[in-house]
Amino acid sequence: MTQITEIDPVTANQWANDGEAILIDVREQSELTQASVNGAIHVPMSSFDQSLIPVDSGKKIVIFCAHGQRSLQVSQYLIANGILAEAHNLTGGLAAWLEAGLPVESNP
């Protein structure tokens, strides 16, 4: 069964901290200057390279962008093309992550 699950930032952060999930950031390079999530794999949507998605990691894949729309599109693509059987979209994206007070790295 293939599916996309919406996941809240607190849960996604906990999964990542517990080693249960890998975070995939599909924002563009220019957006990384605002903030980035430590340990997230950056795979920009505009030059999306599915080979960078660790499909055989045995971990949950949580995809995020700025507000959750582009990451949902990427999740749909990965499911529709059989790349992933399950994907987790970060509801509200990085904006919700920041609103929840979760840790980020500031990039110059």
KOLLO-854609 format. One line per field, with one value per atom (N, C-alpha, C): residue number from 1; atom name; x negated, y negated, z negated. Coordinates in Angstrom, 3 decimals. Last residue first. Example, Ala and Ser with C-alpha at 12.3 -4.5 7.8 and 13.67 -1.06 7.14 Angstrom:
2
num = [2,2,2,1,1,1] $
atome = [N,CA,C,N,CA,C] $
east = [-12.850,-13.670,-12.900,-13.190,-12.300,-13.200] $
north = [2.250,1.060,-0.030,5.690,4.500,3.300] $
up = [-7.080,-7.140,-7.870,-7.800,-7.800,-7.800] $
//
This chain:
108
num = [108,108,108,107,107,107,106,106,106,105,105,105,104,104,104,103,103,103,102,102,102,101,101,101,100,100,100,99,99,99,98,98,98,97,97,97,96,96,96,95,95,95,94,94,94,93,93,93,92,92,92,91,91,91,90,90,90,89,89,89,88,88,88,87,87,87,86,86,86,85,85,85,84,84,84,83,83,83,82,82,82,81,81,81,80,80,80,79,79,79,78,78,78,77,77,77,76,76,76,75,75,75,74,74,74,73,73,73,72,72,72,71,71,71,70,70,70,69,69,69,68,68,68,67,67,67,66,66,66,65,65,65,64,64,64,63,63,63,62,62,62,61,61,61,60,60,60,59,59,59,58,58,58,57,57,57,56,56,56,55,55,55,54,54,54,53,53,53,52,52,52,51,51,51,50,50,50,49,49,49,48,48,48,47,47,47,46,46,46,45,45,45,44,44,44,43,43,43,42,42,42,41,41,41,40,40,40,39,39,39,38,38,38,37,37,37,36,36,36,35,35,35,34,34,34,33,33,33,32,32,32,31,31,31,30,30,30,29,29,29,28,28,28,27,27,27,26,26,26,25,25,25,24,24,24,23,23,23,22,22,22,21,21,21,20,20,20,19,19,19,18,18,18,17,17,17,16,16,16,15,15,15,14,14,14,13,13,13,12,12,12,11,11,11,10,10,10,9,9,9,8,8,8,7,7,7,6,6,6,5,5,5,4,4,4,3,3,3,2,2,2,1,1,1] $
atome = [N,CA,C,N,CA,C,N,CA,C,N,CA,C,N,CA,C,N,CA,C,N,CA,C,N,CA,C,N,CA,C,N,CA,C,N,CA,C,N,CA,C,N,CA,C,N,CA,C,N,CA,C,N,CA,C,N,CA,C,N,CA,C,N,CA,C,N,CA,C,N,CA,C,N,CA,C,N,CA,C,N,CA,C,N,CA,C,N,CA,C,N,CA,C,N,CA,C,N,CA,C,N,CA,C,N,CA,C,N,CA,C,N,CA,C,N,CA,C,N,CA,C,N,CA,C,N,CA,C,N,CA,C,N,CA,C,N,CA,C,N,CA,C,N,CA,C,N,CA,C,N,CA,C,N,CA,C,N,CA,C,N,CA,C,N,CA,C,N,CA,C,N,CA,C,N,CA,C,N,CA,C,N,CA,C,N,CA,C,N,CA,C,N,CA,C,N,CA,C,N,CA,C,N,CA,C,N,CA,C,N,CA,C,N,CA,C,N,CA,C,N,CA,C,N,CA,C,N,CA,C,N,CA,C,N,CA,C,N,CA,C,N,CA,C,N,CA,C,N,CA,C,N,CA,C,N,CA,C,N,CA,C,N,CA,C,N,CA,C,N,CA,C,N,CA,C,N,CA,C,N,CA,C,N,CA,C,N,CA,C,N,CA,C,N,CA,C,N,CA,C,N,CA,C,N,CA,C,N,CA,C,N,CA,C,N,CA,C,N,CA,C,N,CA,C,N,CA,C,N,CA,C,N,CA,C,N,CA,C,N,CA,C,N,CA,C,N,CA,C,N,CA,C,N,CA,C,N,CA,C,N,CA,C,N,CA,C,N,CA,C,N,CA,C,N,CA,C] $
east = [-24.717,-25.016,-24.659,-22.189,-23.226,-23.464,-21.349,-21.318,-22.465,-19.655,-20.949,-20.745,-17.133,-17.589,-18.993,-14.866,-16.206,-16.455,-11.491,-12.460,-13.786,-9.281,-10.477,-11.528,-7.106,-7.132,-8.364,-7.866,-6.798,-6.743,-9.710,-10.169,-9.138,-7.882,-9.029,-9.528,-6.286,-5.694,-6.779,-8.223,-7.516,-6.902,-8.927,-9.884,-9.225,-5.598,-6.988,-7.876,-2.965,-3.372,-4.823,-3.797,-2.694,-3.185,-5.902,-5.916,-4.861,-4.901,-5.005,-4.933,-6.320,-5.719,-5.979,-5.635,-6.355,-5.595,-6.013,-5.410,-6.282,-7.313,-5.985,-5.241,-9.157,-8.862,-7.481,-9.034,-10.340,-10.251,-6.744,-7.211,-8.569,-5.654,-6.674,-7.310,-3.951,-3.380,-4.363,-5.832,-4.874,-4.382,-7.186,-7.938,-7.040,-5.029,-5.871,-6.590,-4.143,-3.244,-4.029,-6.438,-5.963,-5.071,-6.433,-7.557,-7.148,-4.047,-4.195,-5.320,-4.738,-3.622,-3.709,-6.758,-7.108,-5.989,-5.270,-6.223,-6.604,-3.758,-3.128,-4.072,-5.017,-4.393,-3.753,-6.549,-5.200,-4.438,-9.199,-8.934,-7.587,-9.452,-9.816,-9.511,-10.185,-9.676,-10.184,-9.606,-9.952,-9.364,-10.840,-10.032,-10.517,-10.855,-11.320,-10.341,-11.940,-10.862,-11.471,-14.423,-13.897,-12.740,-15.646,-14.813,-14.206,-17.099,-17.640,-16.880,-16.580,-16.830,-17.355,-16.363,-15.169,-15.361,-17.479,-17.956,-16.803,-17.654,-16.709,-17.157,-19.271,-19.736,-18.811,-17.938,-18.991,-19.547,-16.278,-15.717,-16.774,-16.817,-17.582,-17.142,-15.530,-15.302,-16.052,-15.813,-16.794,-16.742,-13.690,-13.927,-14.940,-13.845,-12.788,-13.098,-16.957,-16.074,-15.071,-17.713,-17.446,-16.462,-19.585,-19.044,-18.952,-18.823,-19.438,-18.773,-19.385,-18.483,-19.290,-21.157,-21.082,-20.161,-19.336,-20.556,-20.305,-17.589,-17.439,-18.685,-18.267,-18.210,-18.102,-17.352,-17.634,-17.603,-17.975,-17.095,-17.419,-19.506,-20.123,-19.271,-17.969,-18.776,-19.440,-16.890,-16.082,-16.869,-18.717,-18.586,-17.782,-18.233,-19.491,-19.368,-14.801,-15.865,-17.090,-13.588,-13.654,-14.841,-13.393,-13.292,-13.255,-14.956,-14.609,-14.584,-14.237,-14.611,-14.072,-15.266,-14.585,-15.148,-14.651,-15.575,-14.762,-13.955,-13.581,-14.751,-14.869,-13.802,-13.492,-16.596,-17.171,-16.146,-15.565,-15.606,-16.205,-15.567,-16.456,-16.621,-13.539,-14.910,-15.897,-11.303,-11.721,-13.170,-11.269,-11.497,-11.964,-10.701,-11.933,-12.279,-8.152,-9.249,-10.598,-6.728,-6.898,-8.065,-6.892,-7.406,-7.667,-5.631,-7.068,-7.634,-3.408,-3.664,-5.158,-2.674,-3.318,-3.627,-0.631,-1.002,-1.550,-1.612,-1.089,-1.551,-0.838,-1.519,-0.826,-1.272,-0.560,-1.481,-0.596,-1.382,-0.584,-0.844,0.000,-0.887] $
north = [-31.874,-33.212,-33.340,-30.104,-30.086,-31.481,-28.614,-29.830,-29.790,-25.640,-26.274,-27.524,-24.944,-25.145,-25.719,-23.263,-23.779,-23.866,-24.532,-23.444,-23.980,-26.120,-26.376,-25.298,-25.992,-25.038,-25.227,-27.769,-28.168,-27.261,-26.185,-27.358,-27.803,-24.325,-23.863,-25.012,-25.961,-25.306,-24.796,-26.670,-27.714,-27.122,-24.290,-24.912,-26.003,-22.826,-23.000,-23.636,-22.158,-23.536,-23.835,-18.854,-19.810,-21.197,-17.032,-17.881,-18.980,-13.920,-15.333,-16.157,-10.859,-11.712,-13.159,-7.993,-9.240,-10.034,-4.725,-5.601,-6.839,-3.625,-3.071,-3.965,-5.405,-5.128,-4.496,-5.032,-5.232,-4.967,-4.908,-3.689,-3.807,-7.208,-6.569,-5.344,-8.004,-7.682,-6.927,-8.610,-7.508,-7.047,-10.801,-9.631,-8.407,-12.586,-12.101,-10.808,-13.069,-12.460,-11.866,-14.348,-13.089,-12.348,-16.645,-15.707,-14.348,-17.801,-17.453,-16.432,-18.218,-17.325,-16.882,-20.086,-18.776,-17.765,-22.247,-21.608,-20.223,-22.705,-22.434,-21.732,-23.406,-22.095,-21.766,-25.698,-25.697,-24.393,-25.041,-26.224,-26.137,-21.519,-22.718,-23.906,-18.010,-19.329,-20.404,-14.612,-15.607,-16.949,-11.844,-13.039,-14.127,-8.460,-9.605,-10.751,-6.101,-6.906,-8.087,-3.621,-4.694,-5.394,-1.944,-1.321,-2.346,-2.847,-3.101,-2.367,-2.856,-1.566,-1.709,-5.481,-4.629,-3.311,-8.352,-7.051,-6.056,-10.345,-9.893,-8.509,-10.833,-11.326,-10.921,-10.038,-9.139,-9.590,-12.110,-11.061,-10.099,-15.285,-14.086,-12.974,-18.303,-17.113,-15.903,-21.027,-20.130,-18.780,-22.099,-22.550,-21.684,-21.023,-20.578,-20.932,-20.024,-21.079,-20.566,-18.359,-17.917,-18.918,-17.937,-18.972,-18.434,-16.238,-16.097,-17.109,-17.398,-17.194,-17.080,-18.065,-16.672,-16.405,-20.796,-20.016,-18.563,-22.739,-21.768,-20.886,-26.216,-24.821,-23.920,-29.500,-28.529,-27.142,-31.344,-31.677,-30.794,-30.110,-31.223,-31.643,-28.319,-27.793,-28.908,-29.526,-29.486,-28.989,-29.102,-30.462,-30.489,-26.389,-26.791,-28.164,-25.491,-25.897,-26.374,-22.606,-24.040,-24.329,-20.023,-20.261,-21.750,-18.028,-19.436,-19.709,-15.244,-15.673,-17.083,-13.339,-14.548,-14.966,-10.106,-10.959,-12.135,-8.458,-9.138,-9.909,-7.356,-6.638,-7.232,-8.576,-7.785,-6.996,-10.298,-8.893,-7.987,-12.659,-12.541,-11.102,-12.027,-12.273,-12.101,-11.804,-10.662,-10.827,-14.437,-13.309,-12.078,-15.866,-16.130,-14.967,-14.819,-14.651,-14.851,-15.721,-14.286,-14.034,-18.484,-17.910,-16.416,-18.896,-19.132,-18.483,-16.229,-17.522,-17.656,-14.860,-14.703,-16.077,-13.095,-14.419,-14.232,-10.494,-10.858,-12.273,-8.771,-9.955,-10.314,-5.364,-6.475,-7.615,-2.157,-3.380,-4.523,1.189,0.000,-1.250] $
up = [-6.704,-6.184,-4.710,-8.382,-7.354,-6.823,-11.392,-10.588,-9.617,-11.984,-11.828,-11.004,-14.452,-13.074,-13.113,-16.679,-16.340,-14.838,-17.145,-16.979,-16.446,-17.536,-18.334,-18.231,-15.954,-17.069,-17.953,-14.008,-14.922,-16.143,-12.618,-13.361,-14.390,-11.555,-12.351,-13.231,-10.001,-11.167,-12.116,-8.083,-8.844,-10.111,-6.892,-7.803,-8.642,-6.698,-6.305,-7.364,-7.085,-7.359,-7.060,-7.646,-7.601,-7.983,-5.843,-7.038,-6.889,-4.711,-4.367,-5.646,-4.237,-5.262,-4.874,-2.214,-2.453,-3.494,-0.946,-1.960,-2.106,1.100,0.815,-0.160,3.587,2.181,2.071,6.311,5.681,4.183,7.834,7.185,6.527,8.778,9.607,8.951,6.742,8.052,8.941,4.680,4.529,5.903,5.773,5.315,5.156,6.264,7.353,6.956,3.654,4.631,5.796,2.637,2.041,3.019,4.232,4.330,3.752,3.293,4.710,4.906,0.624,0.936,2.399,0.943,0.397,0.644,1.836,2.750,2.250,-0.588,0.704,1.687,-2.988,-2.873,-1.536,-3.257,-3.841,-3.650,-2.454,-3.281,-3.994,-2.854,-2.100,-3.016,-3.422,-3.790,-2.850,-4.140,-3.133,-3.548,-5.673,-5.929,-4.984,-5.632,-4.845,-5.074,-8.019,-7.475,-6.732,-7.087,-7.932,-7.240,-5.418,-6.446,-7.389,-3.283,-4.622,-5.718,-0.594,-1.239,-2.662,0.306,0.302,-0.446,-0.146,-0.648,-0.822,2.619,1.592,1.129,4.741,3.445,2.294,6.974,6.490,5.137,7.708,6.862,6.334,7.807,8.146,7.204,8.972,8.143,8.680,9.282,9.896,9.183,7.892,9.268,10.012,5.286,6.188,7.639,3.886,4.381,5.411,1.338,2.700,3.303,-1.486,-0.600,0.824,-4.369,-3.057,-2.129,-7.698,-6.565,-5.275,-9.709,-9.300,-8.126,-10.844,-10.979,-10.578,-8.642,-9.709,-9.708,-8.096,-7.655,-8.878,-7.002,-8.059,-7.445,-4.902,-6.026,-7.229,-3.012,-3.732,-4.929,-1.697,-2.798,-3.587,0.489,-0.735,-1.942,2.510,1.971,0.671,3.127,2.492,1.838,2.330,3.243,2.457,0.510,0.794,1.712,-0.309,1.130,1.484,-2.567,-2.364,-0.860,-4.376,-3.032,-2.818,-7.122,-6.670,-5.313,-8.169,-7.437,-6.909,-11.302,-10.062,-9.474,-13.626,-12.925,-11.557,-15.365,-14.281,-13.499,-17.156,-17.564,-16.490,-15.704,-16.868,-17.319,-13.857,-13.400,-14.551,-15.584,-14.753,-14.310,-16.567,-17.476,-16.701,-14.223,-14.960,-15.888,-13.668,-12.710,-13.394,-15.925,-15.686,-14.736,-15.489,-16.738,-16.562,-12.937,-13.138,-14.398,-11.855,-12.490,-12.802,-8.683,-9.986,-10.567,-6.480,-6.987,-8.399,-4.379,-5.687,-6.024,-1.533,-2.049,-3.351,-0.359,-0.974,-1.376,0.865,0.935,0.358,0.000,0.000,0.000] $
//
